[in-house]
Amino acid sequence: MERAEVALETALLTHGLPWPENLSIMEALLQAVEAEGARPRPIGVVGGRVRVGLSKAEILRLAQGGADKASLWNLAALIAAGKDAGTTVAATVHLAHRAGLEVLATGGIGGVHPASFDESADLLALSRTPILVVASGPKSVLDLEATLERLETYGITVLGFRTDRMPAFLSPDSPYPLPARVETPLEAARVYREAKALGLGGVLLFNPVSEGLPYQEVQAHVEEANREARRLGVTGKDLTPYLLKRLAERTQGRSLEVNRRLLVENARLAAQVARALAGVE
């Protein structure tokens, strides 16, 4: 039988959460995966070397600040320069697949922003890489309808875990219906095996957070934060961190609590799917 393993992205460690919350949540994710009987494999770049399965010392090094953020377009350059970097979902998907891993846990995936031409590399990476990613939907700051349409265009297999509607990261529900649902980790594992056999790309398993924020409330905060960002000229790679920071401020920290909860829940589900895959012929 195969060993059940779960890849973990590390941009949340270097850019997603402040110190020391970033270290605390990574430790919680490692424990959650282990508690479900799987092996956590956090992926990052340390001293110009790709590390699939960071040590505790390496995790601490990345968490303490100063590391870059590695996506696919700068990954090779960061490695050649001997840098430290946390890996985005796109980079982690690529590196995990190269290492033979089949399941990845994250919080929310990147997608299509309201601003023209601003689209995450996560979607293209998922379209061409056979891997199962557990997430609580696209990040709340995105254009959810456009992101769902792009997932269809790219032929990414999308599943709702015990839901018919796309979760919206901090919100367990949204107005947007999903094409398919599964009820168990084993069902998700079977869909992934079929997708892989057909030569398709990634499988997105959307796992609604158990206790989140109301969809309409989050969207109202996001719209106001986007208006502020436009007034201040915040764009590019600085936009998402800015919007998430303002979201945390506008919800009096409730968004951070939900973020932590969904990350741990996704890690647990990913471990359960990994165990199912290890037993699926």
C-alpha positions as CSV (number, residue, x, y, z in Angstrom):
1,M,0.0,0.0,0.0
2,E,1.2,3.5,-0.8
3,R,2.1,6.0,2.0
4,A,-0.6,8.6,2.5
5,E,1.0,12.1,2.1
6,V,-0.3,15.6,1.9
7,A,1.6,18.5,0.3
8,L,1.2,21.9,2.1
9,E,1.9,25.3,0.4
10,T,4.0,27.8,2.3
11,A,3.1,31.2,0.9
12,L,0.7,31.3,3.9
13,L,3.7,30.9,6.1
14,T,5.8,33.7,4.4
15,H,3.1,36.1,3.2
16,G,-0.4,34.9,4.2
17,L,-0.3,35.4,8.0
18,P,1.8,37.6,10.4
19,W,4.4,36.3,12.8
20,P,3.9,34.4,15.0
21,E,0.4,33.4,13.8
22,N,2.0,32.0,10.7
23,L,4.1,29.5,12.6
24,S,1.3,28.5,14.9
25,I,-1.1,27.7,12.0
26,M,1.6,25.7,10.2
27,E,2.2,23.6,13.3
28,A,-1.6,23.1,13.6
29,L,-1.7,21.9,9.9
30,L,1.1,19.4,10.5
31,Q,-0.7,18.1,13.6
32,A,-4.0,17.9,11.7
33,V,-2.6,15.8,8.9
34,E,-0.7,13.5,11.3
35,A,-3.8,13.0,13.4
36,E,-5.6,11.6,10.3
37,G,-2.8,9.1,9.7
38,A,-1.0,10.8,6.9
39,R,2.4,12.4,6.5
40,P,2.5,16.2,6.0
41,R,5.0,17.5,3.3
42,P,5.2,21.3,3.5
43,I,7.0,22.5,0.4
44,G,9.3,25.5,0.1
45,V,12.6,26.9,-1.2
46,V,15.4,27.2,1.3
47,G,18.8,28.6,0.3
48,G,18.0,28.0,-3.4
49,R,17.0,24.4,-2.9
50,V,13.5,23.0,-3.3
51,R,12.5,21.2,-0.1
52,V,9.6,18.7,-0.2
53,G,9.1,18.1,3.5
54,L,10.5,21.1,5.3
55,S,12.2,20.5,8.7
56,K,11.0,22.3,11.8
57,A,14.1,24.5,11.5
58,E,13.4,25.3,7.9
59,I,9.7,26.2,8.7
60,L,10.9,28.5,11.4
61,R,13.4,30.1,9.0
62,L,10.7,30.9,6.5
63,A,8.2,32.0,9.1
64,Q,10.5,34.6,10.6
65,G,10.4,36.9,7.6
66,G,12.6,38.0,4.7
67,A,11.6,35.1,2.3
68,D,10.2,35.7,-1.2
69,K,7.0,34.4,-2.7
70,A,7.6,31.7,-5.3
71,S,5.1,31.3,-8.1
72,L,5.9,29.6,-11.4
73,W,7.2,32.6,-13.2
74,N,9.9,33.4,-10.7
75,L,10.6,30.0,-9.2
76,A,13.7,29.2,-11.3
77,A,15.2,32.6,-10.8
78,L,14.8,32.4,-7.0
79,I,16.4,29.0,-6.9
80,A,19.3,30.2,-9.1
81,A,19.8,33.2,-6.8
82,G,20.0,30.9,-3.7
83,K,16.9,32.6,-2.1
84,D,14.4,31.5,0.5
85,A,10.8,31.4,-0.6
86,G,7.3,30.2,0.3
87,T,5.5,28.5,-2.5
88,T,2.1,29.6,-3.8
89,V,-0.5,27.0,-4.8
90,A,0.7,27.2,-8.4
91,A,4.3,26.5,-7.5
92,T,3.4,23.9,-4.8
93,V,1.1,22.0,-7.3
94,H,4.0,21.8,-9.7
95,L,6.6,20.8,-7.2
96,A,4.4,18.3,-5.4
97,H,3.5,16.5,-8.7
98,R,7.2,16.3,-9.6
99,A,7.8,14.7,-6.2
100,G,5.0,12.1,-6.7
101,L,2.5,13.6,-4.3
102,E,-1.2,13.5,-5.3
103,V,-3.0,15.6,-2.6
104,L,-2.4,19.2,-1.6
105,A,-4.2,21.2,1.1
106,T,-4.6,24.9,1.1
107,G,-7.0,27.6,2.3
108,G,-8.4,29.3,-0.8
109,I,-7.2,29.1,-4.4
110,G,-6.3,32.1,-6.5
111,G,-8.5,33.1,-9.4
112,V,-9.8,36.0,-11.5
113,H,-9.6,39.4,-9.9
114,P,-12.2,42.2,-10.7
115,A,-9.3,44.1,-12.3
116,S,-8.7,43.3,-16.0
117,F,-5.9,40.9,-16.8
118,D,-5.3,40.0,-13.2
119,E,-5.6,36.2,-13.0
120,S,-3.8,33.8,-10.7
121,A,-1.3,31.3,-12.0
122,D,-3.0,28.7,-9.7
123,L,-5.7,28.1,-12.4
124,L,-3.3,27.3,-15.2
125,A,-1.2,25.1,-13.0
126,L,-4.3,23.2,-11.9
127,S,-5.4,22.8,-15.5
128,R,-2.2,20.9,-16.5
129,T,-1.2,19.0,-13.4
130,P,-2.9,15.8,-12.2
131,I,-3.2,16.5,-8.5
132,L,-6.1,16.8,-6.0
133,V,-6.3,20.1,-4.2
134,V,-8.5,20.6,-1.1
135,A,-9.6,24.3,-0.7
136,S,-12.5,26.2,0.7
137,G,-13.2,27.9,-2.6
138,P,-11.5,30.8,-4.3
139,K,-10.3,33.6,-2.0
140,S,-13.1,36.0,-1.0
141,V,-11.4,39.0,-2.7
142,L,-11.8,37.5,-6.2
143,D,-14.5,37.6,-8.8
144,L,-16.1,34.3,-7.9
145,E,-18.4,34.0,-11.0
146,A,-15.5,34.7,-13.4
147,T,-13.3,32.3,-11.5
148,L,-15.8,29.5,-11.7
149,E,-16.2,30.2,-15.5
150,R,-12.4,30.0,-15.9
151,L,-12.3,26.7,-14.0
152,E,-14.8,25.3,-16.6
153,T,-12.8,26.8,-19.5
154,Y,-9.6,25.2,-18.3
155,G,-11.3,21.8,-17.8
156,I,-10.5,21.5,-14.1
157,T,-12.6,18.9,-12.4
158,V,-14.5,20.7,-9.6
159,L,-16.2,18.9,-6.8
160,G,-18.2,20.1,-3.8
161,F,-17.6,18.1,-0.6
162,R,-21.2,17.6,0.7
163,T,-22.3,20.8,-1.0
164,D,-23.9,21.7,-4.4
165,R,-22.7,25.3,-4.2
166,M,-19.3,26.8,-4.4
167,P,-18.0,27.8,-1.0
168,A,-16.5,31.3,-1.0
169,F,-13.5,30.9,1.3
170,L,-14.7,32.7,4.4
171,S,-18.3,31.9,3.6
172,P,-19.5,28.3,3.4
173,D,-22.0,29.1,0.6
174,S,-22.4,31.3,-2.4
175,P,-25.0,31.7,-5.2
176,Y,-22.8,29.7,-7.7
177,P,-23.7,26.0,-8.4
178,L,-21.0,23.4,-8.7
179,P,-21.1,20.7,-11.5
180,A,-20.6,17.7,-9.1
181,R,-20.5,16.7,-5.5
182,V,-19.1,13.9,-3.4
183,E,-20.1,12.7,0.1
184,T,-16.9,10.9,1.3
185,P,-13.1,11.1,0.9
186,L,-13.2,7.8,-0.9
187,E,-15.6,9.2,-3.5
188,A,-13.3,12.1,-4.1
189,A,-10.3,9.7,-4.4
190,R,-12.2,7.7,-7.1
191,V,-13.0,10.8,-9.1
192,Y,-9.4,11.8,-9.0
193,R,-8.3,8.4,-10.2
194,E,-10.8,8.6,-13.1
195,A,-9.6,12.1,-14.0
196,K,-6.0,11.0,-14.0
197,A,-6.8,7.9,-16.1
198,L,-8.5,10.2,-18.6
199,G,-5.4,12.4,-18.9
200,L,-7.1,15.4,-17.3
201,G,-5.5,18.0,-15.1
202,G,-6.2,18.8,-11.5
203,V,-9.2,18.0,-9.3
204,L,-10.5,20.8,-7.0
205,L,-12.3,19.5,-3.9
206,F,-14.2,22.4,-2.4
207,N,-14.7,22.0,1.3
208,P,-17.0,24.5,3.0
209,V,-15.8,25.9,6.3
210,S,-17.9,24.6,9.2
211,E,-18.4,28.0,10.7
212,G,-17.9,31.0,8.5
213,L,-19.1,34.5,7.8
214,P,-22.3,35.4,5.8
215,Y,-21.6,35.7,2.1
216,Q,-23.3,39.1,1.6
217,E,-21.4,40.6,4.6
218,V,-18.0,39.5,3.2
219,Q,-18.8,40.7,-0.3
220,A,-19.8,44.2,1.1
221,H,-16.4,44.4,2.9
222,V,-14.5,43.2,-0.2
223,E,-16.2,45.8,-2.5
224,E,-15.3,48.6,-0.1
225,A,-11.7,47.3,0.3
226,N,-11.4,47.2,-3.5
227,R,-12.5,50.8,-3.8
228,E,-9.9,51.8,-1.2
229,A,-7.2,49.9,-3.1
230,R,-8.1,51.7,-6.4
231,R,-7.9,55.0,-4.6
232,L,-4.5,54.2,-3.2
233,G,-3.1,52.6,-6.4
234,V,-2.6,49.2,-4.8
235,T,-2.2,46.7,-7.6
236,G,-0.4,43.5,-8.7
237,K,1.1,41.2,-6.1
238,D,0.3,43.7,-3.3
239,L,-3.4,43.7,-3.9
240,T,-4.5,40.4,-2.4
241,P,-2.5,40.9,0.9
242,Y,-3.9,44.4,1.2
243,L,-7.5,43.2,0.6
244,L,-7.1,40.4,3.1
245,K,-5.6,42.8,5.7
246,R,-8.5,45.2,5.3
247,L,-11.0,42.4,5.5
248,A,-9.5,41.3,8.8
249,E,-9.7,44.9,10.1
250,R,-13.3,45.4,8.9
251,T,-14.5,42.1,10.5
252,Q,-12.7,42.8,13.8
253,G,-10.4,39.8,13.3
254,R,-13.3,37.3,12.6
255,S,-11.9,36.6,9.1
256,L,-8.6,35.5,10.6
257,E,-10.4,33.1,13.0
258,V,-12.4,31.6,10.0
259,N,-9.2,31.4,8.0
260,R,-7.4,29.4,10.6
261,R,-10.5,27.1,11.0
262,L,-10.8,26.3,7.3
263,L,-7.1,25.7,6.9
264,V,-7.1,23.0,9.6
265,E,-10.4,21.5,8.3
266,N,-8.9,21.3,4.8
267,A,-5.7,19.7,6.0
268,R,-7.8,17.0,7.8
269,L,-9.9,16.3,4.7
270,A,-6.8,16.2,2.5
271,A,-5.3,13.6,4.8
272,Q,-8.5,11.5,4.6
273,V,-8.4,11.7,0.8
274,A,-4.7,10.8,0.8
275,R,-5.5,7.7,2.9
276,A,-8.3,6.7,0.6
277,L,-6.0,7.1,-2.4
278,A,-3.4,4.9,-0.7
279,G,-6.0,2.1,-0.6
280,V,-7.6,2.7,-4.0
281,E,-6.5,0.3,-6.7
